[in-house]
Amino acid sequence: MKRTDAVKKRSGLRLHSSDLVLIGLIFVVIASVLLPALFRGGKGPAGREGSRAGTAPASLGPNGAAGGRSGEYADLEQAGDEYDVDEGAIQGPVFFSDPYAQRRFTPVDDPRFAAALDQEIERVLRVGRIPSLTITLVSGDRIVWTRAAGLANIRVKTAAACDTVYVIGSTFKTMSTMALLQQLDKGRFRLDDPVNAYLDGFKITGENRRFPVTFRHLLTHTSGLPTEFGRYPVWSTDGPPSLEEYLGKALRLERRPGQRVAYSNIAYTLVAYLVQKFSGLPFRDYMKRYVFDPVELSDTAFEPRPDMAERLAIPYMPVRRRGVFRPVDWARADVWPAGVVYGTSIDLARWMICVLNRGVYKGRRLLSEAAFAEMMKKQFERFSGPINGGWLNETSGYGLTWWVSKKDGETIIAHSGSISGYTAFIAGNLDRRTGVAIVTNGNKAHRHLYELALKALAAL
C-alpha cells in the first residue's frame, strides 16, 4: 500500500480533487484580506485608510520614518497615485506612452500635395539644418493636408507628428492684434490716437507732443520703441515682472515715431497691456476667451498643459559641424506677450482659416469687416520692400502687424515667428483663401520656410 493511502485510512479522511480546489480558494480569499493589512499596518478592510481613488495609501517615509498623515507619501509634491478621470489619456504599453496610440488630430493626406511638397520638405530639413517640422495646408474653411517630418527629440529619436508642440513666436502678434482691434470695434480708441492718453501710472518717455506714438505706430513697428526681450531660463528662480512694472521702466523712445520700421517687442507688450486695460480682463484670460476658444485653438497656450508638454519638441541650435545639434533652454521673457507662446501647426492652420475668411470662423465673426480691411491694408507705402530677411518682394509692407504683398495681382499675407531653437511661419492668399502654417524646432530657419511656404501656396 502506498504511503498516501495509509495516511488517508488512518485519518478517516477522503480528499477528493473538488475538496482541494475549495480549500485553495478559501486560502486565497483569506490571504487577500489579511496580507495587505499586515503590510500596511492597518486593521483589515474596516480599518483601511487612504483607499479612495487618487489618494496614496499609507506608507513609510524616508529611512523608515513615518510618512506624515496616513494616506500621504513624504514626497516633494503631495499628489495622488493616479487620476480619477481618463479624459485625454493615451492607451499605450506599460512602460511608455505610445505617441501614435491616440492623436488630438488625425493627419490628413492628399497624394497631390505629397507629390508637390515631400521632396521639398526633405530638402528644407537638410539644407536649413532643421531637426523637425510640421506643415498644415488650408483651403477655404478646411484643413486639406498635414505632414510631419524629422525628429522632435533627437536624443531619443521621437518623430514629429502633426500635433507636436512648438513655440510659435511672433506669429502670435497677429492674434494679439486681433484682440486689440476688437477693442477698436467697441469704440475704445482710434488708430491715430496718442497712446499716452490711455496709459495710467506710466507713460512713454522721450516723446515730443507734436509727434506722439499712436496705435497705428505700435502695430506697424514704427513707434520708435526698442526691440528688447529680457530672457529668463524657464527653470530660473527669476521671472518676468508684471506688465505694469516692466512697461513703467521700458517705455522710452529711441527715435521719433514714424521715421522708419524697426521691430519692437515692447510695442506688442504694450498692446497686451492695452487689451487688458480696455477689456478689464487679464491679458491671458482675454486671449483664451475671445481668440483661442472661438477659433478652437485648443493646443495654443502661454504655458503648456501637461499633455502639451508631453508632445513638446526640444529646441535645437545647429553646431558648425553639419548634422550636429545642441539643445537650447526654454525661455520666459519680459516681453512674453510678444510671442512666448506654445502651439501646433494645426492650431495655426485654424487661425489661418479664420483670417482667410476675413475674421470669421465657423460662422462666428471675431472682427468687423471694416477693421479687418484696415488690418490687411498696407499702412505706409514709403516703407515698402522685402521684409525680415527677404519676404516677399518690393511690394511687401506692413498692414496692421501682418506682412502684406502683391504677387501675380493677388494679395499675399504672412508673418514669421522665432525664438532660440524654434522658427514658425504662416502665409496665405487672401483672394484664393488658401494658406499654410509651418512650425519647427530649427533655429533662425526663416528663409527656408519662406521657400517652402511659397511652393505650398503654389500647390494649393
C-alpha positions as a Markdown table, in Angstrom:
| # | Residue | x | y | z |
|---|---|---|---|---|
| 1 | Met | 0.0 | 0.0 | 0.0 |
| 2 | Lys | 1.2 | 3.4 | -0.9 |
| 3 | Arg | 2.1 | 5.9 | 1.9 |
| 4 | Thr | -0.6 | 8.4 | 0.9 |
| 5 | Asp | -3.3 | 5.8 | 1.0 |
| 6 | Ala | -2.2 | 4.7 | 4.5 |
| 7 | Val | -2.4 | 8.3 | 5.7 |
| 8 | Lys | -5.9 | 8.7 | 4.4 |
| 9 | Lys | -7.0 | 5.4 | 6.0 |
| 10 | Arg | -5.6 | 6.3 | 9.5 |
| 11 | Ser | -7.1 | 9.8 | 9.5 |
| 12 | Gly | -10.5 | 8.7 | 8.1 |
| 13 | Leu | -10.4 | 11.5 | 5.6 |
| 14 | Arg | -11.2 | 11.1 | 1.9 |
| 15 | Leu | -9.9 | 14.1 | 0.0 |
| 16 | His | -11.3 | 14.5 | -3.5 |
| 17 | Ser | -10.0 | 16.9 | -6.1 |
| 18 | Ser | -13.0 | 19.2 | -5.6 |
| 19 | Asp | -12.2 | 19.4 | -1.9 |
| 20 | Leu | -8.7 | 20.5 | -2.7 |
| 21 | Val | -9.9 | 23.2 | -5.0 |
| 22 | Leu | -12.3 | 24.6 | -2.3 |
| 23 | Ile | -9.5 | 24.6 | 0.3 |
| 24 | Gly | -7.3 | 26.5 | -2.1 |
| 25 | Leu | -10.0 | 29.1 | -2.8 |
| 26 | Ile | -10.5 | 29.7 | 0.9 |
| 27 | Phe | -6.8 | 30.2 | 1.4 |
| 28 | Val | -6.6 | 32.7 | -1.4 |
| 29 | Val | -9.5 | 34.8 | 0.0 |
| 30 | Ile | -8.0 | 34.8 | 3.5 |
| 31 | Ala | -4.6 | 35.8 | 2.2 |
| 32 | Ser | -6.0 | 38.6 | 0.0 |
| 33 | Val | -7.7 | 40.1 | 3.1 |
| 34 | Leu | -5.1 | 39.7 | 5.7 |
| 35 | Leu | -1.7 | 40.1 | 3.9 |
| 36 | Pro | -2.3 | 43.7 | 2.6 |
| 37 | Ala | -3.5 | 44.8 | 6.1 |
| 38 | Leu | -0.3 | 43.3 | 7.6 |
| 39 | Phe | 2.0 | 45.1 | 5.2 |
| 40 | Arg | 0.2 | 48.4 | 5.7 |
| 41 | Gly | -0.1 | 48.0 | 9.4 |
| 42 | Gly | -3.8 | 48.6 | 9.0 |
| 43 | Lys | -6.8 | 46.9 | 10.6 |
| 44 | Gly | -8.2 | 44.9 | 7.7 |
| 45 | Pro | -11.0 | 46.0 | 5.4 |
| 46 | Ala | -12.8 | 48.0 | 8.0 |
| 47 | Gly | -9.8 | 49.9 | 9.2 |
| 48 | Arg | -8.2 | 50.5 | 5.7 |
| 49 | Glu | -7.3 | 54.1 | 5.1 |
| 50 | Gly | -6.2 | 56.0 | 2.0 |
| 51 | Ser | -8.2 | 53.7 | -0.3 |
| 52 | Arg | -10.1 | 56.4 | -2.1 |
| 53 | Ala | -9.3 | 56.8 | -5.9 |
| 54 | Gly | -6.5 | 59.2 | -6.5 |
| 55 | Thr | -5.2 | 59.1 | -2.8 |
| 56 | Ala | -1.9 | 57.5 | -1.9 |
| 57 | Pro | -2.0 | 54.6 | 0.5 |
| 58 | Ala | -0.3 | 54.9 | 3.9 |
| 59 | Ser | 3.4 | 54.4 | 3.7 |
| 60 | Leu | 6.7 | 54.9 | 5.4 |
| 61 | Gly | 8.7 | 58.0 | 4.7 |
| 62 | Pro | 12.5 | 58.2 | 4.0 |
| 63 | Asn | 14.7 | 56.0 | 6.2 |
| 64 | Gly | 11.7 | 54.3 | 7.8 |
| 65 | Ala | 10.3 | 57.4 | 9.4 |
| 66 | Ala | 6.5 | 57.9 | 9.5 |
| 67 | Gly | 5.3 | 59.4 | 6.2 |
| 68 | Gly | 3.1 | 62.1 | 7.8 |
| 69 | Arg | -0.7 | 61.8 | 7.8 |
| 70 | Ser | -1.9 | 58.4 | 6.8 |
| 71 | Gly | -2.6 | 58.3 | 3.1 |
| 72 | Glu | 0.4 | 60.6 | 2.1 |
| 73 | Tyr | 3.9 | 59.9 | 0.9 |
| 74 | Ala | 6.7 | 62.0 | 2.2 |
| 75 | Asp | 7.4 | 63.3 | -1.3 |
| 76 | Leu | 8.3 | 66.7 | -2.7 |
| 77 | Glu | 4.8 | 67.1 | -4.1 |
| 78 | Gln | 1.8 | 65.7 | -2.3 |
| 79 | Ala | -0.2 | 64.1 | -5.2 |
| 80 | Gly | -2.4 | 61.1 | -5.8 |
| 81 | Asp | -1.3 | 57.8 | -7.2 |
| 82 | Glu | -3.5 | 58.2 | -10.3 |
| 83 | Tyr | -6.0 | 60.5 | -11.9 |
| 84 | Asp | -9.7 | 60.0 | -11.2 |
| 85 | Val | -10.7 | 60.6 | -14.8 |
| 86 | Asp | -9.2 | 59.2 | -18.0 |
| 87 | Glu | -10.1 | 62.1 | -20.3 |
| 88 | Gly | -7.2 | 62.7 | -22.7 |
| 89 | Ala | -5.3 | 59.6 | -21.6 |
| 90 | Ile | -3.3 | 57.7 | -24.2 |
| 91 | Gln | -3.7 | 53.9 | -24.5 |
| 92 | Gly | -0.2 | 52.6 | -24.6 |
| 93 | Pro | 2.3 | 50.0 | -23.3 |
| 94 | Val | 3.1 | 49.7 | -19.7 |
| 95 | Phe | 6.5 | 51.3 | -19.7 |
| 96 | Phe | 5.9 | 54.3 | -22.1 |
| 97 | Ser | 3.1 | 56.1 | -23.7 |
| 98 | Asp | 2.8 | 55.4 | -27.4 |
| 99 | Pro | 2.5 | 58.8 | -29.2 |
| 100 | Tyr | 0.8 | 57.1 | -32.1 |
| 101 | Ala | -1.9 | 55.4 | -30.0 |
| 102 | Gln | -4.1 | 58.4 | -29.9 |
| 103 | Arg | -3.9 | 61.8 | -31.6 |
| 104 | Arg | -5.8 | 65.0 | -30.9 |
| 105 | Phe | -6.0 | 65.5 | -34.7 |
| 106 | Thr | -6.0 | 62.8 | -37.4 |
| 107 | Pro | -3.4 | 63.5 | -40.1 |
| 108 | Val | -4.8 | 64.5 | -43.5 |
| 109 | Asp | -3.1 | 63.2 | -46.6 |
| 110 | Asp | -3.5 | 64.0 | -50.3 |
| 111 | Pro | -1.2 | 62.5 | -53.0 |
| 112 | Arg | -1.2 | 65.7 | -55.0 |
| 113 | Phe | 0.3 | 67.7 | -52.2 |
| 114 | Ala | 2.6 | 64.9 | -51.2 |
| 115 | Ala | 4.0 | 64.8 | -54.8 |
| 116 | Ala | 4.5 | 68.5 | -54.8 |
| 117 | Leu | 6.0 | 69.0 | -51.4 |
| 118 | Asp | 7.5 | 65.9 | -49.8 |
| 119 | Gln | 10.9 | 66.3 | -51.6 |
| 120 | Glu | 10.9 | 70.0 | -50.8 |
| 121 | Ile | 10.3 | 69.3 | -47.1 |
| 122 | Glu | 13.2 | 66.8 | -47.1 |
| 123 | Arg | 15.4 | 69.4 | -48.8 |
| 124 | Val | 14.4 | 72.2 | -46.3 |
| 125 | Leu | 15.2 | 70.0 | -43.3 |
| 126 | Arg | 18.7 | 69.1 | -44.7 |
| 127 | Val | 19.7 | 72.5 | -46.1 |
| 128 | Gly | 18.1 | 74.5 | -43.3 |
| 129 | Arg | 19.6 | 72.2 | -40.6 |
| 130 | Ile | 16.2 | 71.9 | -39.1 |
| 131 | Pro | 15.6 | 68.8 | -36.8 |
| 132 | Ser | 11.8 | 68.6 | -37.5 |
| 133 | Leu | 8.9 | 70.5 | -38.9 |
| 134 | Thr | 5.2 | 70.1 | -39.2 |
| 135 | Ile | 3.2 | 71.8 | -42.0 |
| 136 | Thr | -0.5 | 72.2 | -42.5 |
| 137 | Leu | -2.3 | 73.4 | -45.6 |
| 138 | Val | -5.8 | 75.0 | -45.6 |
| 139 | Ser | -8.3 | 75.9 | -48.3 |
| 140 | Gly | -11.5 | 77.8 | -47.7 |
| 141 | Asp | -12.7 | 76.6 | -44.3 |
| 142 | Arg | -10.9 | 73.2 | -44.3 |
| 143 | Ile | -7.5 | 71.7 | -43.4 |
| 144 | Val | -6.6 | 69.8 | -46.6 |
| 145 | Trp | -3.1 | 68.4 | -45.9 |
| 146 | Thr | -0.8 | 67.7 | -43.0 |
| 147 | Arg | 2.8 | 66.5 | -42.9 |
| 148 | Ala | 5.3 | 66.0 | -40.2 |
| 149 | Ala | 9.0 | 65.2 | -40.8 |
| 150 | Gly | 12.2 | 64.9 | -38.7 |
| 151 | Leu | 12.8 | 64.4 | -35.0 |
| 152 | Ala | 11.1 | 66.4 | -32.3 |
| 153 | Asn | 13.7 | 64.9 | -29.9 |
| 154 | Ile | 17.0 | 63.9 | -31.5 |
| 155 | Arg | 18.4 | 62.1 | -28.5 |
| 156 | Val | 15.6 | 59.6 | -28.0 |
| 157 | Lys | 14.5 | 59.8 | -31.7 |
| 158 | Thr | 11.0 | 60.9 | -31.2 |
| 159 | Ala | 9.4 | 61.5 | -34.6 |
| 160 | Ala | 7.5 | 64.8 | -35.1 |
| 161 | Ala | 3.7 | 64.5 | -35.6 |
| 162 | Cys | 1.0 | 66.9 | -36.7 |
| 163 | Asp | 0.2 | 67.7 | -33.1 |
| 164 | Thr | 3.8 | 68.2 | -31.9 |
| 165 | Val | 4.0 | 71.4 | -29.9 |
| 166 | Tyr | 6.5 | 74.1 | -30.7 |
| 167 | Val | 6.9 | 77.8 | -29.7 |
| 168 | Ile | 5.1 | 79.8 | -32.3 |
| 169 | Gly | 6.9 | 83.1 | -31.6 |
| 170 | Ser | 5.8 | 86.3 | -33.2 |
| 171 | Thr | 3.1 | 84.7 | -35.3 |
| 172 | Phe | 1.2 | 85.3 | -32.1 |
| 173 | Lys | 1.4 | 89.0 | -32.7 |
| 174 | Thr | -1.3 | 88.5 | -35.4 |
| 175 | Met | -3.6 | 87.2 | -32.6 |
| 176 | Ser | -2.9 | 89.9 | -30.1 |
| 177 | Thr | -3.5 | 92.4 | -32.9 |
| 178 | Met | -7.0 | 91.0 | -33.5 |
| 179 | Ala | -7.6 | 91.3 | -29.7 |
| 180 | Leu | -6.7 | 95.0 | -29.8 |
| 181 | Leu | -8.8 | 95.6 | -32.9 |
| 182 | Gln | -11.8 | 94.0 | -31.2 |
| 183 | Gln | -11.5 | 96.9 | -28.7 |
| 184 | Leu | -11.3 | 99.3 | -31.7 |
| 185 | Asp | -14.7 | 97.8 | -32.8 |
| 186 | Lys | -16.1 | 98.6 | -29.4 |
| 187 | Gly | -15.0 | 102.3 | -29.8 |
| 188 | Arg | -12.4 | 102.2 | -27.1 |
| 189 | Phe | -9.8 | 104.1 | -29.2 |
| 190 | Arg | -9.0 | 105.2 | -32.7 |
| 191 | Leu | -5.9 | 104.1 | -34.6 |
| 192 | Asp | -4.4 | 107.6 | -34.8 |
| 193 | Asp | -5.0 | 108.5 | -31.1 |
| 194 | Pro | -1.9 | 109.2 | -29.0 |
| 195 | Val | -1.2 | 106.1 | -26.9 |
| 196 | Asn | 0.0 | 108.1 | -23.9 |
| 197 | Ala | -3.6 | 109.4 | -23.4 |
| 198 | Tyr | -4.7 | 105.9 | -22.5 |
| 199 | Leu | -1.9 | 105.0 | -20.1 |
| 200 | Asp | -2.3 | 105.1 | -16.3 |
| 201 | Gly | 0.6 | 105.1 | -13.8 |
| 202 | Phe | 3.3 | 105.3 | -16.5 |
| 203 | Lys | 3.9 | 107.0 | -19.9 |
| 204 | Ile | 6.1 | 106.6 | -23.0 |
| 205 | Thr | 9.0 | 108.8 | -22.2 |
| 206 | Gly | 11.1 | 110.9 | -24.6 |
| 207 | Glu | 8.1 | 111.7 | -26.7 |
| 208 | Asn | 7.6 | 115.0 | -28.4 |
| 209 | Arg | 4.0 | 116.1 | -28.1 |
| 210 | Arg | 4.0 | 117.2 | -31.7 |
| 211 | Phe | 4.9 | 113.7 | -32.8 |
| 212 | Pro | 3.1 | 111.3 | -30.4 |
| 213 | Val | 3.2 | 107.5 | -30.6 |
| 214 | Thr | -0.2 | 106.3 | -32.0 |
| 215 | Phe | -1.9 | 102.9 | -32.0 |
| 216 | Arg | -1.1 | 102.7 | -35.7 |
| 217 | His | 2.6 | 103.1 | -34.9 |
| 218 | Leu | 2.5 | 100.3 | -32.4 |
| 219 | Leu | 1.0 | 97.9 | -35.0 |
| 220 | Thr | 3.5 | 98.7 | -37.8 |
| 221 | His | 6.8 | 98.7 | -35.9 |
| 222 | Thr | 7.2 | 102.4 | -36.5 |
| 223 | Ser | 6.7 | 103.5 | -32.9 |
| 224 | Gly | 10.4 | 104.2 | -32.1 |
| 225 | Leu | 10.3 | 101.9 | -29.1 |
| 226 | Pro | 13.2 | 99.5 | -28.7 |
| 227 | Thr | 13.2 | 95.7 | -29.6 |
| 228 | Glu | 14.0 | 94.2 | -26.2 |
| 229 | Phe | 13.5 | 90.6 | -25.0 |
| 230 | Gly | 14.7 | 90.1 | -21.4 |
| 231 | Arg | 15.3 | 86.4 | -21.3 |
| 232 | Tyr | 14.9 | 84.2 | -18.3 |
| 233 | Pro | 15.6 | 80.4 | -18.4 |
| 234 | Val | 12.3 | 78.7 | -17.8 |
| 235 | Trp | 13.8 | 76.9 | -14.8 |
| 236 | Ser | 15.2 | 80.0 | -13.3 |
| 237 | Thr | 14.0 | 81.3 | -9.9 |
| 238 | Asp | 13.8 | 84.8 | -11.5 |
| 239 | Gly | 10.9 | 85.7 | -13.8 |
| 240 | Pro | 9.3 | 88.5 | -15.7 |
| 241 | Pro | 7.8 | 91.3 | -13.7 |
| 242 | Ser | 4.1 | 92.4 | -14.1 |
| 243 | Leu | 3.2 | 94.2 | -17.3 |
| 244 | Glu | 2.8 | 97.5 | -15.4 |
| 245 | Glu | 6.1 | 97.2 | -13.7 |
| 246 | Tyr | 8.0 | 96.2 | -16.8 |
| 247 | Leu | 6.4 | 98.9 | -19.1 |
| 248 | Gly | 6.9 | 101.5 | -16.4 |
| 249 | Lys | 10.7 | 101.1 | -16.8 |
| 250 | Ala | 10.9 | 100.1 | -20.5 |
| 251 | Leu | 8.8 | 102.6 | -22.4 |
| 252 | Arg | 11.4 | 105.0 | -23.7 |
| 253 | Leu | 11.7 | 106.1 | -27.3 |
| 254 | Glu | 14.8 | 105.5 | -29.3 |
| 255 | Arg | 13.7 | 107.7 | -32.2 |
| 256 | Arg | 10.7 | 109.8 | -33.3 |
| 257 | Pro | 7.8 | 107.6 | -34.3 |
| 258 | Gly | 7.1 | 107.2 | -38.0 |
| 259 | Gln | 10.7 | 107.7 | -39.2 |
| 260 | Arg | 11.4 | 104.0 | -40.1 |
| 261 | Val | 10.4 | 100.4 | -39.5 |
| 262 | Ala | 12.3 | 98.9 | -36.5 |
| 263 | Tyr | 11.0 | 95.7 | -35.0 |
| 264 | Ser | 9.7 | 96.2 | -31.4 |
| 265 | Asn | 8.7 | 93.6 | -29.0 |
| 266 | Ile | 8.0 | 96.2 | -26.4 |
| 267 | Ala | 5.3 | 97.7 | -28.6 |
| 268 | Tyr | 3.4 | 94.4 | -28.5 |
| 269 | Thr | 3.9 | 94.1 | -24.8 |
| 270 | Leu | 2.2 | 97.4 | -24.6 |
| 271 | Val | -0.6 | 96.1 | -26.9 |
| 272 | Ala | -1.2 | 93.4 | -24.3 |
| 273 | Tyr | -1.5 | 95.9 | -21.5 |
| 274 | Leu | -3.9 | 98.0 | -23.6 |
| 275 | Val | -6.1 | 94.9 | -24.3 |
| 276 | Gln | -6.1 | 94.2 | -20.6 |
| 277 | Lys | -7.0 | 97.8 | -19.7 |
| 278 | Phe | -9.8 | 98.2 | -22.3 |
| 279 | Ser | -11.4 | 94.8 | -21.6 |
| 280 | Gly | -11.0 | 94.7 | -17.8 |
| 281 | Leu | -9.6 | 91.2 | -18.1 |
| 282 | Pro | -6.1 | 89.8 | -17.6 |
| 283 | Phe | -4.5 | 89.5 | -21.0 |
| 284 | Arg | -4.1 | 85.7 | -20.8 |
| 285 | Asp | -7.8 | 85.3 | -19.9 |
| 286 | Tyr | -8.9 | 87.7 | -22.6 |
| 287 | Met | -7.0 | 85.8 | -25.3 |
| 288 | Lys | -8.4 | 82.5 | -24.3 |
| 289 | Arg | -12.0 | 83.7 | -24.1 |
| 290 | Tyr | -12.2 | 85.9 | -27.1 |
| 291 | Val | -9.5 | 84.5 | -29.5 |
| 292 | Phe | -8.3 | 81.0 | -28.6 |
| 293 | Asp | -11.6 | 79.4 | -27.7 |
| 294 | Pro | -13.7 | 80.8 | -30.6 |
| 295 | Val | -11.2 | 79.6 | -33.2 |
| 296 | Glu | -10.7 | 76.2 | -31.4 |
| 297 | Leu | -7.1 | 76.8 | -30.7 |
| 298 | Ser | -7.1 | 74.0 | -28.1 |
| 299 | Asp | -3.3 | 73.5 | -28.2 |
| 300 | Thr | -2.2 | 77.2 | -28.0 |
| 301 | Ala | -1.2 | 78.4 | -24.6 |
| 302 | Phe | 1.2 | 80.8 | -22.8 |
| 303 | Glu | 2.2 | 77.8 | -20.6 |
| 304 | Pro | 1.8 | 74.3 | -22.0 |
| 305 | Arg | -0.5 | 71.9 | -20.2 |
| 306 | Pro | 0.9 | 68.6 | -19.2 |
| 307 | Asp | -0.5 | 66.8 | -22.3 |
| 308 | Met | 1.1 | 69.6 | -24.4 |
| 309 | Ala | 4.4 | 69.2 | -22.6 |
| 310 | Glu | 4.4 | 65.5 | -23.4 |
| 311 | Arg | 4.3 | 66.5 | -27.1 |
| 312 | Leu | 6.8 | 69.4 | -26.9 |
| 313 | Ala | 9.6 | 69.5 | -29.4 |
| 314 | Ile | 13.1 | 70.1 | -28.0 |
| 315 | Pro | 14.6 | 73.4 | -29.3 |
| 316 | Tyr | 17.9 | 73.0 | -31.1 |
| 317 | Met | 20.7 | 75.1 | -32.5 |
| 318 | Pro | 22.9 | 73.5 | -35.1 |
| 319 | Val | 26.6 | 73.1 | -34.3 |
| 320 | Arg | 29.0 | 74.2 | -37.1 |
| 321 | Arg | 29.7 | 70.6 | -38.0 |
| 322 | Arg | 26.9 | 69.6 | -40.3 |
| 323 | Gly | 24.2 | 67.3 | -38.9 |
| 324 | Val | 25.1 | 68.0 | -35.3 |
| 325 | Phe | 22.8 | 69.9 | -32.9 |
| 326 | Arg | 22.7 | 71.1 | -29.3 |
| 327 | Pro | 19.6 | 71.7 | -27.3 |
| 328 | Val | 18.7 | 75.2 | -26.3 |
| 329 | Asp | 17.0 | 76.1 | -23.0 |
| 330 | Trp | 13.3 | 77.1 | -22.9 |
| 331 | Ala | 12.8 | 80.7 | -22.0 |
| 332 | Arg | 10.5 | 83.2 | -20.4 |
| 333 | Ala | 10.8 | 86.8 | -21.2 |
| 334 | Asp | 9.9 | 90.3 | -20.1 |
| 335 | Val | 8.1 | 90.7 | -23.4 |
| 336 | Trp | 6.3 | 87.4 | -23.2 |
| 337 | Pro | 3.1 | 88.8 | -24.8 |
| 338 | Ala | 5.1 | 89.5 | -28.0 |
| 339 | Gly | 5.3 | 85.7 | -28.7 |
| 340 | Val | 6.5 | 83.4 | -25.9 |
| 341 | Val | 3.5 | 81.2 | -26.8 |
| 342 | Tyr | 3.2 | 77.4 | -27.5 |
| 343 | Gly | 1.2 | 75.9 | -30.3 |
| 344 | Thr | 0.9 | 73.5 | -33.2 |
| 345 | Ser | 0.7 | 73.7 | -36.9 |
| 346 | Ile | -2.9 | 72.5 | -36.7 |
| 347 | Asp | -3.9 | 75.4 | -34.4 |
| 348 | Leu | -2.0 | 77.9 | -36.6 |
| 349 | Ala | -3.9 | 76.5 | -39.6 |
| 350 | Arg | -7.2 | 77.0 | -37.8 |
| 351 | Trp | -6.1 | 80.6 | -37.2 |
| 352 | Met | -5.3 | 81.0 | -40.9 |
| 353 | Ile | -8.8 | 79.7 | -41.7 |
| 354 | Cys | -10.3 | 82.5 | -39.5 |
| 355 | Val | -8.1 | 85.1 | -41.1 |
| 356 | Leu | -8.6 | 84.0 | -44.7 |
| 357 | Asn | -12.3 | 84.1 | -44.1 |
| 358 | Arg | -11.9 | 87.8 | -43.1 |
| 359 | Gly | -12.2 | 87.3 | -39.3 |
| 360 | Val | -15.0 | 84.7 | -39.4 |
| 361 | Tyr | -14.6 | 81.1 | -38.0 |
| 362 | Lys | -17.4 | 78.6 | -38.4 |
| 363 | Gly | -20.0 | 81.3 | -38.8 |
| 364 | Arg | -18.8 | 83.4 | -35.8 |
| 365 | Arg | -17.4 | 86.8 | -36.6 |
| 366 | Leu | -14.4 | 87.9 | -34.4 |
| 367 | Leu | -13.7 | 91.2 | -36.1 |
| 368 | Ser | -15.7 | 93.7 | -38.1 |
| 369 | Glu | -15.2 | 93.8 | -41.9 |
| 370 | Ala | -14.0 | 97.4 | -41.6 |
| 371 | Ala | -11.3 | 96.6 | -39.0 |
| 372 | Phe | -10.3 | 93.5 | -41.0 |
| 373 | Ala | -9.9 | 95.6 | -44.2 |
| 374 | Glu | -7.7 | 98.1 | -42.3 |
| 375 | Met | -5.6 | 95.3 | -40.9 |
| 376 | Met | -4.9 | 94.0 | -44.4 |
| 377 | Lys | -4.1 | 97.4 | -45.9 |
| 378 | Lys | -0.5 | 98.4 | -46.3 |
| 379 | Gln | -0.1 | 101.3 | -44.0 |
| 380 | Phe | 3.0 | 103.1 | -45.2 |
| 381 | Glu | 3.8 | 102.9 | -48.9 |
| 382 | Arg | 7.2 | 104.6 | -48.3 |
| 383 | Phe | 8.4 | 101.6 | -46.2 |
| 384 | Ser | 7.7 | 99.0 | -49.0 |
| 385 | Gly | 10.3 | 96.4 | -49.7 |
| 386 | Pro | 11.3 | 92.8 | -48.7 |
| 387 | Ile | 10.6 | 92.2 | -45.0 |
| 388 | Asn | 12.5 | 90.3 | -42.4 |
| 389 | Gly | 15.4 | 88.9 | -44.4 |
| 390 | Gly | 13.7 | 88.7 | -47.8 |
| 391 | Trp | 9.9 | 88.2 | -47.8 |
| 392 | Leu | 8.4 | 88.6 | -50.4 |
| 393 | Asn | 9.2 | 91.3 | -53.0 |
| 394 | Glu | 9.3 | 95.1 | -53.5 |
| 395 | Thr | 5.5 | 95.4 | -52.9 |
| 396 | Ser | 5.8 | 94.0 | -49.3 |
| 397 | Gly | 5.0 | 96.2 | -46.4 |
| 398 | Tyr | 3.2 | 96.2 | -43.0 |
| 399 | Gly | -0.5 | 96.2 | -42.7 |
| 400 | Leu | -1.5 | 96.2 | -39.1 |
| 401 | Thr | 1.0 | 93.6 | -37.9 |
| 402 | Trp | 0.5 | 91.4 | -41.0 |
| 403 | Trp | 3.0 | 91.5 | -43.9 |
| 404 | Val | 1.0 | 92.4 | -47.0 |
| 405 | Ser | 2.3 | 91.8 | -50.5 |
| 406 | Lys | 1.1 | 91.5 | -54.1 |
| 407 | Lys | 2.1 | 88.6 | -56.2 |
| 408 | Asp | 0.7 | 88.0 | -59.7 |
| 409 | Gly | -2.1 | 90.5 | -58.8 |
| 410 | Glu | -3.2 | 88.6 | -55.7 |
| 411 | Thr | -2.8 | 89.6 | -52.1 |
| 412 | Ile | -0.4 | 87.5 | -50.0 |
| 413 | Ile | -0.3 | 87.9 | -46.2 |
| 414 | Ala | 2.3 | 86.4 | -43.9 |
| 415 | His | 4.2 | 86.6 | -40.6 |
| 416 | Ser | 7.1 | 84.8 | -39.1 |
| 417 | Gly | 8.0 | 83.9 | -35.5 |
| 418 | Ser | 11.2 | 82.8 | -33.9 |
| 419 | Ile | 12.9 | 82.3 | -30.6 |
| 420 | Ser | 16.2 | 80.4 | -29.9 |
| 421 | Gly | 15.6 | 76.9 | -31.2 |
| 422 | Tyr | 12.2 | 77.5 | -32.9 |
| 423 | Thr | 11.0 | 79.1 | -36.1 |
| 424 | Ala | 7.4 | 79.3 | -37.3 |
| 425 | Phe | 5.8 | 80.8 | -40.4 |
| 426 | Ile | 2.3 | 81.4 | -41.6 |
| 427 | Ala | 1.2 | 82.7 | -45.1 |
| 428 | Gly | -1.9 | 82.9 | -47.1 |
| 429 | Asn | -3.5 | 84.0 | -50.3 |
| 430 | Leu | -6.4 | 86.3 | -49.4 |
| 431 | Asp | -8.0 | 86.1 | -52.8 |
| 432 | Arg | -8.0 | 82.3 | -53.1 |
| 433 | Arg | -8.5 | 81.7 | -49.3 |
| 434 | Thr | -5.6 | 79.3 | -49.2 |
| 435 | Gly | -2.9 | 79.2 | -46.6 |
| 436 | Val | 0.0 | 77.3 | -44.9 |
| 437 | Ala | 1.3 | 77.0 | -41.4 |
| 438 | Ile | 4.7 | 75.7 | -40.6 |
| 439 | Val | 6.4 | 75.2 | -37.2 |
| 440 | Thr | 9.8 | 73.8 | -36.5 |
| 441 | Asn | 12.5 | 73.3 | -33.8 |
| 442 | Gly | 15.0 | 74.8 | -36.2 |
| 443 | Asn | 17.0 | 77.9 | -35.3 |
| 444 | Lys | 16.5 | 81.0 | -37.5 |
| 445 | Ala | 15.2 | 79.0 | -40.4 |
| 446 | His | 13.1 | 81.8 | -41.9 |
| 447 | Arg | 14.5 | 81.8 | -45.4 |
| 448 | His | 13.9 | 78.1 | -45.8 |
| 449 | Leu | 10.4 | 78.3 | -44.5 |
| 450 | Tyr | 9.7 | 81.2 | -46.9 |
| 451 | Glu | 10.6 | 78.9 | -49.9 |
| 452 | Leu | 8.5 | 76.0 | -48.6 |
| 453 | Ala | 5.5 | 78.3 | -48.0 |
| 454 | Leu | 5.6 | 79.7 | -51.5 |
| 455 | Lys | 5.7 | 76.2 | -53.0 |
| 456 | Ala | 2.9 | 75.2 | -50.8 |
| 457 | Leu | 0.7 | 78.2 | -51.8 |
| 458 | Ala | 1.5 | 77.4 | -55.5 |
| 459 | Ala | 0.4 | 73.8 | -55.0 |
| 460 | Leu | -3.0 | 74.8 | -53.4 |
